[in-house]
């Protein structure tokens, strides 16, 4: 029983520290020492009645490398500045002391006493308590690492799906959301009129601020469940999915854009093109986008700052 405990302890200690702390050869040493201890214990159990002294000595001598094993463990943990080093020292120092005492007793270098005879059980009970604290601490660290990784993954996904300037959905995420729902989609394309003039008059920094404020205006005047995206440049989109969904009123939205406070009091207007179509796949999206874009072009050709709805779009893909 003691041999099995010693072997399991060796394996436990080998995996107590982080993977990069212990060299590969140390794992081989632990495996060899475990095998030696178990083999000597089995040999003693089987053959002690025939040669007690020899197998008893063999059994105890098999434990002699254990102090070296612990010393090496302490050295590698200290050298790597492991965050579990203090736990190890506190937990295993009594166990090491007990092992050394039993070895010295087996060699008749120290006299027998009750505490030495029971030192293994006492020290292992103490070690179990401290190691439980260390294991709990390590689980806590793993949990924190998992939470950080999950947060980083969510952040990466958010960055991949959103426009960096306005915080709206980007084109890829917008199209993905629409094609996954497979319902009737009402699409509104909003394009700032003469945006090059805006940049020339205000500069690119304030031009970006115009885009940010327009995005905020779209969010404010769209239903909560609307999909809002910046498709690129000065072009934005608002989509409503489902037969019961109602698009924002285009004329009211145009009026809201005119009233939106822009940098230096610059008056910004926009043109809007709308269309609707049942979306099942990306081809349906392309046809819907083309229809809304044609309506947007008609709005710009008719003088800008207005809305046109494309009426000839079929309600569902053939």
Steps between C-alpha positions, in 0.01 A plus 500: 500500500779741589679416174185578299455827688861595431465424129179703472662785692787503252258524208301769681811708567614456140177665383464746789689780325442658161608292199794723415651478851628142494739369233396192304768284663347575839183321391703193409670513841160515673371203298813296572488580872130410518569168330789427740292575810203289386722211387682494835170512688360207298824304545489556877135389519570182299842389624554653845407176680796331328759777532359770721819697563598520134159605365438733793829677423424503128161656571643780713793566270253550215382809684852651521475702172181672624680785683699567181176502303348756735815713499499508119132591504572790734789614282308495173196668656719771653699551180183543290343730764189286499196658661440167678849479654398633844208256520736214417757596763241537776312181407790265436768600748339290779464207259866523399606522862290194586644303208855585599426403862361161399799434275741587782303275735513212253878540491512497883633855511215635716301325776137399472229728633122520463493823297760374254298184447189706421677792331395392152128511579528831689708673234283369214185628671662843531616483138149410383359814661762734352490332158122538496551873542755497217268303274216741576731791417602337176139435401434867569785597268370265230154654536643849465700393193185350350301816569772717349517276192122511461500878538778530243306274263187711544702817443659354188159397369359845575792665320454268204125575479491872563614814326793645690389863463126491568458177697227383260499162330734474203388369162608140561319468833194685364463263203558196723224607740253550216570175317480293820146614584336399166208742521359798318751782523437870460821682414573871522824637353608844628775692322630841610460759224821649360716345769817605316394860549449429870856371529637792296315753716558345843808285456520123541492504881169688513389298197536186713306674776216558251488124437494431875214745559301365207540148644370627836203660321414170326515313831278759670231498229492125427312228692698304759500181291617670179830394344713809436829491313760714336552332165800710408603861457197722552244227425286361783222241514201430721318167466183366656427127484155338509158582356391686814810719512452865417782703349584841644313774316743617230376860493527531877849351485604752234368781717687362802826489301454864398448598866797301631767732637812457290853640549522875438123511451537344154166398343505135394231335291462144373319304231311180573408203282279218628394158374370172642555136417487155662855404594606134491855515372769748407368529143171635639697756697687611187174546310344689791804720535501571127134603512552731798813642338304576184241682711781691671641599161157627395479706819836660428413558134176671604687760706621319818369547856204276416373142512408258219352150545570237236162348423583242236694266731325161529390418855674160501781339309385267222 
